[in-house]
Structure formats: C-alpha cells, structure tokens
Amino acid sequence: MTDATAIFHDLMGAHRSIRRYKSDPLDPALIDAVLVQALHGSSSSGNLNTATVIKTMDAERRRSLWALHARQDMILQAPCVLTFCADTHRTRTWLAQRGARLGFGDLKSFLMAAFDAVILAQTAALAFESRGLGICYMGTTLFSMERIAEFLDLPDHCVPVTSLVVGWPAEAPSQRDRLPGALWIHDERYRHPTPEHIDAHYAGRDRRGWERYRNADPSLIEQMREAGITSLAQYYTSPLKYDPDLFARFSREIHAAIEARGFGVPPAPTQTD
Ligand SMILES: Cc1cc2nc3c(=O)[nH]c(=O)nc-3n(C[C@H](O)[C@H](O)[C@H](O)COP(=O)(O)O)c2cc1C
C-alpha cells in the first residue's frame, strides 16, 4: 500500500454522518481553504466550475436555515452550514460580457451544474473529515429549494441542491453498514435482483435498521405502533420517513423552482425554425 492508499483507506473507514456538534468556533478562513482545495480535487463539466457555495455562520441566519431545514437541531449546534448551488448564472454573465451565444439555461445545464455542486460537496466532505471535522448532508435542501434560494438571495440560473453542516464532532457514532458489492456491482449487464437476492442481502439490514431507529427515539416505537408499521421497509415509505405523497408534493415544488429559475425544458424546434 502506498501512503496515499493507506490515508484514503483510513479516511473511508472514519466516515460517519455527525449529528451532534460542540459549540467550538470554526475559522471561516479554514473553510474557504478546504473548499478551494476541494474544487481542485473535483472534476467539473467542461471545467466551467458551475457550483457556488454559500457559507452561513451567523447564528441568527443559521436559525432561519434551521426552520427551512425541517428544524434539524444540528444546524443550531454546528458553527457552519454550507449550501451548494447549481449555478450557471456566473457562466452566463461571462458569456454575455464576452458577446458569446448565451447557453446553460435548460434542464441539461441544471443537471450539469448540480453534478458539479454535488461532486464538490463530497470532495469537501472528505477534506473536512480529514481535518477531524464532522459533516452531515442536509437532504432538506431539496424540500425547501425555492425558500432557501430566496433566503440566500440567489439569482436566476442558481439553485441550491445540497447542504453540509460542518463543525467539531460531539459524538462518535459507529460506522453504518452498506449494501454488499455483490448486490450493486454488475458485470457487463444489469443482473435483476431475485427475491432470494433481496432476502439474502437485506435481512441483516432489515433487522439492524429496525433496531437502530427504534432505539434512537423511544417515542418512535409508539408512533410506529399507532401507524401499524411492522418492518423497516414499511417505515421507509410511511408518513414518518419518506412519505411518497410528500415526495410527490416536493417534486412538483422542485420542478417549479428549477423552471422559474431558468432551468426549464425549451420547446422543441418547429420545422420553420
Ligand atoms: C444527499 C443526502 C442527504 C442527507 N440528508 C440528511 C438529513 O437531512 N438529515 C440527516 O440527519 N442525515 C442526512 N443524510 C445522511 C444520511 O442519513 C447518512 O449518510 C446515511 O444514513 C449513512 O450514514 P453515514 O453517513 O454515517 O455512513 C443525508 C445524506 C445524503 C447523501
């Protein structure tokens, strides 16, 4: 093993999402330095760097974000929330200023910029973890996409796609399991999962996940009982976790936000075009 391989191995083994933080301050200059380093370590479509990161460190503004992120308390504890945005506004401004044809105002460009932003977020996450900092992604960014965009004064062609809470860990959770490679790494063609594959690979997960959720929050046991939930799978698509009806509503809102900010699907050209 080379030194780099050993360091990477240790870093992967050390990853945990951190949900409790110390109130110790975090130097904004350190965050900037890590982000700049992370961008260098991230691939980027056309090297256009169509990501923007907004740091929120002010306590009052973090409280506002907390409300927009389904009141996840780690936002109040950790000194910094980073919002990663898919941003072609800057690129379009550059194009216009150079007299070039304007582009990057469509769904394809949104996805391109969103990938840039998420790739950058994950590289930054690893870089923060390498310095002993804790991170947790905020999936709630997508739930409040338009309201977060307004709160951060984002221009057109710029939408938040994910966020990271960053701070000094006040907990040391054990590492979470993952699905085994045999289930999701395929050779040459897709291998459809059989009922036996599902049973073999999900059985341990069903058991561990069920125990973990119920132990984490005693009130959840009662809520699950009232809702008639008897398995981890049922829990996941119940109103207590990823409710499909709520997801449908969020999907409509995300679609509207992306379109309103200029990332819609242009009409197909007509024959006279
Ligand atoms: C895109 C994304 C969004 C997430 N959103 C949240 C969130 O809103 N709240 C939370 O507590 N954890 C969130 N997580 C963390 C996952 O729950 C966590 O990564 C997963 O349970 C595996 O645990 P680990 O990161 O400790 O290995 C998110 C993770 C990802 C990748």
The ligand as an SDF file (V2000), in Angstrom:
LIG
                    3D

 31 33  0  0  0  0  0  0  0  0999 V2000
  -27.9840   13.7360   -0.1350 C   0  0  0  0  0  0  0  0  0  0  0  0
  -28.0310   13.3480    1.3310 C   0  0  0  0  0  0  0  0  0  0  0  0
  -28.9450   13.9650    2.1680 C   0  0  0  0  0  0  0  0  0  0  0  0
  -28.9560   13.6620    3.5350 C   0  0  0  0  0  0  0  0  0  0  0  0
  -29.8160   14.3430    4.3410 N   0  0  0  0  0  0  0  0  0  0  0  0
  -29.7900   14.1260    5.6730 C   0  0  0  0  0  0  0  0  0  0  0  0
  -30.6180   14.8990    6.5330 C   0  0  0  0  0  0  0  0  0  0  0  0
  -31.3670   15.7750    6.0860 O   0  0  0  0  0  0  0  0  0  0  0  0
  -30.5320   14.6520    7.8600 N   0  0  0  0  0  0  0  0  0  0  0  0
  -29.7200   13.6900    8.3870 C   0  0  0  0  0  0  0  0  0  0  0  0
  -29.7110   13.5220    9.6130 O   0  0  0  0  0  0  0  0  0  0  0  0
  -28.9010   12.9570    7.5930 N   0  0  0  0  0  0  0  0  0  0  0  0
  -28.9190   13.1560    6.2570 C   0  0  0  0  0  0  0  0  0  0  0  0
  -28.0810   12.4420    5.4260 N   0  0  0  0  0  0  0  0  0  0  0  0
  -27.1390   11.4780    5.9920 C   0  0  0  0  0  0  0  0  0  0  0  0
  -27.5670   10.0300    5.7310 C   0  0  0  0  0  0  0  0  0  0  0  0
  -28.6540    9.7250    6.5710 O   0  0  0  0  0  0  0  0  0  0  0  0
  -26.3590    9.1430    6.0230 C   0  0  0  0  0  0  0  0  0  0  0  0
  -25.3350    9.4410    5.0750 O   0  0  0  0  0  0  0  0  0  0  0  0
  -26.7000    7.6640    5.9390 C   0  0  0  0  0  0  0  0  0  0  0  0
  -27.6100    7.3160    6.9500 O   0  0  0  0  0  0  0  0  0  0  0  0
  -25.4410    6.8120    6.0950 C   0  0  0  0  0  0  0  0  0  0  0  0
  -24.7910    7.1400    7.3120 O   0  0  0  0  0  0  0  0  0  0  0  0
  -23.2760    7.6120    7.3250 P   0  0  0  0  0  0  0  0  0  0  0  0
  -23.1560    8.8510    6.5010 O   0  0  0  0  0  0  0  0  0  0  0  0
  -22.9470    7.8590    8.7820 O   0  0  0  0  0  0  0  0  0  0  0  0
  -22.4580    6.4840    6.7640 O   0  0  0  0  0  0  0  0  0  0  0  0
  -28.0680   12.6910    4.0650 C   0  0  0  0  0  0  0  0  0  0  0  0
  -27.1710   12.0600    3.1910 C   0  0  0  0  0  0  0  0  0  0  0  0
  -27.1460   12.3840    1.8530 C   0  0  0  0  0  0  0  0  0  0  0  0
  -26.1420   11.7130    0.9390 C   0  0  0  0  0  0  0  0  0  0  0  0
  1  2  1  0
  2  3  1  0
  2 30  2  0
  3  4  2  0
  4  5  1  0
  4 28  1  0
  5  6  2  0
  6  7  1  0
  6 13  1  0
  7  8  2  0
  7  9  1  0
  9 10  1  0
 10 11  2  0
 10 12  1  0
 12 13  2  0
 13 14  1  0
 14 15  1  0
 14 28  1  0
 15 16  1  0
 16 17  1  0
 16 18  1  0
 18 19  1  0
 18 20  1  0
 20 21  1  0
 20 22  1  0
 22 23  1  0
 23 24  1  0
 24 25  2  0
 24 26  1  0
 24 27  1  0
 28 29  2  0
 29 30  1  0
 30 31  1  0
M  END
$$$$
